[in-house]
Amino acid sequence: MTLLLAGLVIFLGTHSVRMFADDWRTARIAAMGPGAWKGVYSVVSIIGFVLIVYGYGLARQSPVVLWVPPVWTKHVAALLTLPIFILLAAAKVPGTRIKAAVKHPMVMAVKVWAIAHVIANGTVADVILFNAFLLWAVLDYVAARTRDRKEGLAYPAQGISRDIIAVVIGLVAWFVFAKYLHAPLIGVAPFG
């Protein structure tokens, strides 16, 4: 559990710098240059991510069960992953109406992902992992929306075709991940 907690602190801490120390972040980027900042940020994030994955894997070997979620929660979680992939695609396809409405679809995807997994899992490691990401995503979304309003930032939509592209990419990615990748990578078959 220690490695999982350390990974969460490192990974989510790195991803929280802009929320809690934006002036420090800006000064570091100015001093180091954007490339060096991104390099250090990436290395620290990867270290945190590896610790999360490894620590969570270790915790799953000796799970401490808090509750056993009803079977229907697994189905709800599997279905909630569909909009997650559409939101992720909308974050990368410029000019979607989805991004214009949601503003920060990638952070919203993390929120939905965390909620889906909180309701479908009942071990201590699950509660810690998914609630940590949920809390981070809620705080990040509020901070990002506050920055948007302060800076007068808008996300204009540029036509329905971009949304169609995001939805198709999201559907295909969801199907491939759920059908072929989730079980070998995570050890759980969402639809099997």
C-alpha positions as CSV (number, residue, x, y, z in Angstrom):
1,M,0.0,0.0,0.0
2,T,2.9,2.3,0.7
3,L,4.0,2.3,-3.0
4,L,0.5,3.0,-4.1
5,L,0.2,6.0,-1.8
6,A,3.7,7.2,-2.8
7,G,2.7,6.9,-6.4
8,L,-0.5,8.8,-5.9
9,V,1.3,11.6,-4.0
10,I,4.0,11.9,-6.8
11,F,1.6,11.6,-9.8
12,L,-1.3,13.6,-8.5
13,G,1.0,16.1,-6.8
14,T,2.8,16.7,-10.1
15,H,-0.5,17.2,-11.8
16,S,-1.6,19.6,-9.1
17,V,1.2,22.1,-9.3
18,R,-0.8,24.4,-11.5
19,M,-3.7,24.3,-9.1
20,F,-1.7,25.1,-6.0
21,A,1.5,26.7,-7.0
22,D,0.9,28.3,-10.4
23,D,3.3,31.2,-9.8
24,W,6.1,28.8,-8.8
25,R,5.3,26.7,-11.9
26,T,5.5,29.8,-14.1
27,A,8.8,30.8,-12.5
28,R,10.3,27.3,-13.1
29,I,9.2,27.3,-16.7
30,A,10.8,30.7,-17.2
31,A,14.0,29.6,-15.5
32,M,14.3,26.1,-17.1
33,G,12.6,26.7,-20.4
34,P,9.4,24.9,-21.5
35,G,11.3,21.9,-22.9
36,A,13.2,21.2,-19.7
37,W,10.1,21.7,-17.6
38,K,8.1,19.3,-19.7
39,G,11.0,16.8,-19.5
40,V,11.2,16.9,-15.7
41,Y,7.4,16.9,-15.3
42,S,7.2,13.9,-17.6
43,V,9.9,11.9,-15.8
44,V,8.4,12.6,-12.3
45,S,4.9,11.8,-13.6
46,I,6.1,8.5,-15.1
47,I,7.8,7.6,-11.8
48,G,4.5,8.3,-10.0
49,F,2.5,6.3,-12.5
50,V,4.8,3.3,-12.3
51,L,4.5,3.4,-8.5
52,I,0.7,3.5,-8.7
53,V,0.5,0.6,-11.1
54,Y,3.0,-1.5,-9.1
55,G,1.6,-0.6,-5.8
56,Y,-1.9,-1.2,-6.9
57,G,-0.9,-4.6,-8.3
58,L,0.7,-5.5,-5.0
59,A,-2.3,-4.4,-3.0
60,R,-4.6,-6.6,-5.3
61,Q,-2.5,-9.6,-4.3
62,S,-3.7,-9.3,-0.7
63,P,-6.9,-7.3,-0.9
64,V,-8.6,-5.9,2.1
65,V,-12.3,-6.1,1.3
66,L,-14.5,-3.3,2.7
67,W,-17.6,-4.4,0.8
68,V,-18.6,-6.6,-2.1
69,P,-20.4,-4.4,-4.7
70,P,-23.5,-5.8,-6.3
71,V,-23.0,-7.3,-9.7
72,W,-25.0,-4.6,-11.4
73,T,-22.4,-2.0,-10.4
74,K,-19.9,-3.8,-12.7
75,H,-22.3,-3.3,-15.6
76,V,-22.9,0.3,-14.8
77,A,-19.1,0.9,-14.6
78,A,-18.6,-0.8,-18.0
79,L,-21.2,1.4,-19.6
80,L,-19.9,4.5,-18.0
81,T,-16.6,3.9,-19.7
82,L,-18.2,4.6,-23.1
83,P,-18.6,8.4,-22.5
84,I,-15.1,8.4,-21.0
85,F,-13.5,7.4,-24.3
86,I,-15.7,9.9,-26.2
87,L,-14.6,12.7,-23.8
88,L,-11.0,11.7,-24.2
89,A,-11.4,11.9,-28.0
90,A,-13.2,15.2,-27.7
91,A,-10.3,16.6,-25.7
92,K,-8.0,16.0,-28.7
93,V,-10.3,16.8,-31.6
94,P,-10.3,20.6,-31.9
95,G,-13.5,22.5,-32.1
96,T,-16.0,19.9,-30.8
97,R,-19.3,20.9,-29.3
98,I,-18.5,18.5,-26.6
99,K,-15.5,20.5,-25.6
100,A,-17.4,23.7,-25.9
101,A,-20.0,22.4,-23.5
102,V,-17.8,20.5,-21.0
103,K,-14.7,22.9,-21.3
104,H,-12.2,20.3,-20.0
105,P,-13.3,16.9,-21.3
106,M,-10.2,15.0,-20.3
107,V,-10.6,16.0,-16.7
108,M,-14.3,15.2,-16.9
109,A,-13.3,11.8,-18.3
110,V,-11.1,11.2,-15.2
111,K,-14.1,12.1,-13.0
112,V,-16.4,9.7,-14.7
113,W,-13.7,7.0,-14.8
114,A,-13.1,7.3,-11.0
115,I,-16.8,7.3,-10.2
116,A,-17.4,4.2,-12.4
117,H,-14.6,2.4,-10.6
118,V,-15.5,3.6,-7.1
119,I,-19.0,2.1,-7.4
120,A,-17.8,-1.2,-8.8
121,N,-14.9,-2.0,-6.5
122,G,-14.8,-2.4,-2.7
123,T,-11.2,-3.0,-1.5
124,V,-9.1,-0.5,0.4
125,A,-6.8,-0.1,-2.5
126,D,-9.7,0.6,-4.8
127,V,-11.2,3.1,-2.5
128,I,-7.9,4.9,-2.1
129,L,-6.9,4.9,-5.8
130,F,-10.2,5.9,-7.4
131,N,-11.3,8.4,-4.7
132,A,-7.8,10.1,-4.9
133,F,-8.3,10.5,-8.7
134,L,-11.9,11.6,-8.2
135,L,-10.9,14.3,-5.6
136,W,-8.0,15.4,-7.9
137,A,-10.3,15.7,-10.9
138,V,-13.0,17.7,-9.0
139,L,-10.3,20.1,-7.7
140,D,-8.6,20.4,-11.1
141,Y,-11.9,21.0,-12.9
142,V,-12.8,23.8,-10.6
143,A,-9.3,25.3,-10.9
144,A,-9.4,25.1,-14.7
145,R,-12.8,26.6,-15.0
146,T,-11.8,29.4,-12.6
147,R,-8.7,30.1,-14.8
148,D,-10.9,30.0,-17.9
149,R,-13.2,32.7,-16.5
150,K,-10.3,34.8,-15.2
151,E,-8.6,34.7,-18.6
152,G,-11.9,35.0,-20.6
153,L,-11.1,31.7,-22.4
154,A,-13.8,30.1,-24.5
155,Y,-13.9,26.8,-26.4
156,P,-15.8,27.6,-29.6
157,A,-17.4,24.7,-31.6
158,Q,-16.5,24.5,-35.2
159,G,-19.2,22.1,-36.6
160,I,-20.9,18.8,-35.9
161,S,-18.4,16.9,-38.1
162,R,-15.8,17.3,-35.4
163,D,-18.1,15.8,-32.8
164,I,-18.9,12.9,-35.1
165,I,-15.2,12.3,-35.4
166,A,-14.7,12.4,-31.6
167,V,-17.7,10.0,-31.1
168,V,-16.5,7.5,-33.7
169,I,-12.9,7.6,-32.4
170,G,-14.3,7.2,-28.8
171,L,-16.5,4.3,-29.7
172,V,-13.8,2.4,-31.5
173,A,-11.3,3.0,-28.8
174,W,-13.8,2.0,-26.1
175,F,-14.6,-1.2,-28.0
176,V,-11.0,-2.1,-28.5
177,F,-10.0,-1.4,-25.0
178,A,-13.0,-3.1,-23.3
179,K,-12.9,-6.2,-25.6
180,Y,-9.2,-6.7,-26.1
181,L,-7.0,-4.7,-23.7
182,H,-8.7,-4.3,-20.3
183,A,-8.5,-8.0,-19.3
184,P,-4.8,-8.5,-20.3
185,L,-3.7,-5.1,-18.9
186,I,-5.9,-4.8,-15.8
187,G,-6.9,-8.4,-15.1
188,V,-10.7,-7.8,-15.3
189,A,-12.9,-8.5,-18.4
190,P,-15.5,-5.7,-18.4
191,F,-18.0,-7.7,-20.6
192,G,-17.0,-11.3,-19.9
